[in-house]
């Protein structure tokens, strides 16, 4: 809860205050998780922290919007970082999750990074308060 929620909130608040003091403008993208949308056994605190960050994203979008600061979040599925590659390498563990992804794969780091870059770009100036799933269709199933 301290890292996933509290630290993210402090960072958002400090960035927002600094941007407001500088005249406004800017964008924040928080990283949540599909775990905040679905209950996964043994992920109680993780899921609660990510769901909390999604709620905070919406509140911050309303608070910072008048200052031209957009606040969004991405909610990735399992993302194949170096750590995740080890954790999900066992087919008996990965297969039950994999079959719930219509695209047929877990996310690569670049899938998430490109989505974040899009939300930070001027191409999405009317997007704020949104949680964008980067999940290969997992939440659609």
N, C-alpha and C positions, 0 to 999 in steps of 0.2 A: 504494500500500500504506500509505503514511503517513497519508493523509487518510481513506481508506475503511475501514481496519482499525485501525491503531494509535491514531489519534485517537479513534475510537469506543470502543475498549477502555479507554483512559485515562478518558474521560468516564464510562463505565459504572462503572468501579472507584471513581472519586471520588464519584459519586452514591451508589453502594452503601455506601461507607464512611460518608458523611455521614448516610444514612438509618439505618444500623445504630447510629451514635452517638446519633441522635435517638430511638431506640427501635424502629426498623424500620418496615415498611410502605412501599408505593409501587409504582410500575411503570415499567419501561423498555421502549421499543419501538425496536429497531434497524431501519434501512432497508437491506435487502440488494437482491437483484435476481434475476430469472429467469436472468440470465447466470451466476449461481452454480450453476445446475442444468443448464444446457445450454452446450455449447461454441460460441461465436461467433467466427469468424475476427477477428483483430486486437483481441481483448478479453482477452488472456491475464492481465495483471495485474489488470484490473478484475474478471474472473470469479473469479480466485483470492482477491482481497480480500473479495468478497461471500460466497463459500463459507466462507472463514475466519471471517467475522463470524457466519454461521449456526451454525457449530460453537461459537464463543465464546458465542453466545446460549444454547445448551443447557447449557454448563458453568456460566455465570453463573446460570441459573435454578436449578440444583442448589445452587450455593454461597449464593445470596441467599434462596432459598426458605424456609429455616428462620427467616429474619428478616422474613418476610411481604412480601418484595419479589419481584414477578413480573417475568420477563424474557422478552419475545417479540420477533419480528421480522416485518416484512412484506417480501415479495419482489414488487415490482411488475414489470409488463411495461414497455414503452416508455410513458413518462408525458409527456403533452404540455405540458411546461413551455415557457417562451418559447424557450429554447435548443433543445429537442427539436422544436418546431414548425418551426424553420429547418432543422434537421438531417434531418428526415423529410418535408419538403415535396415532395421529388422522388418521383413515383409509381414510378419504376423502382427506387428504393431501398425505399420503404415497402410496396409491394404484396406482395413475397415474404414479408414479415413479417406483414402484415395478414391474409393468407389463412390463417395459422396460428392466428388468434384466432376461435374459434367465435362469440363475441359480435359480431364484425365491426367492432371498433374498438380503438384504443389507449386507455390509461387517461387520464382527466382528473386533474388535480391533486386535485380534490375527492374522487374515488374513493379515492385513497390516503389523504388526510387523514381521511376519515370512518372508514376502517378503523383507522387509528392511534388516533383518538378512542375507538372502540369498545374496543380493547385496553387503553387507559388507564382506561376506566370501570370502575365497580364491577359492571357487568353481566358481566364476564369474570373474576371472582375465582378461578375454578378453571382458568384458562388460563395456563400458563407453560411455557417451553421449546419453544414452538411457532413455526414459520415459516409464516405465512399468505400464500399466493400471491394477489396482486391482479393477475390476468393475463388475464381474459376467457376462460379455458379454454386458454390457450396450452400449459401443461404437460400438459394432458389429451390433446393431440393427438400 
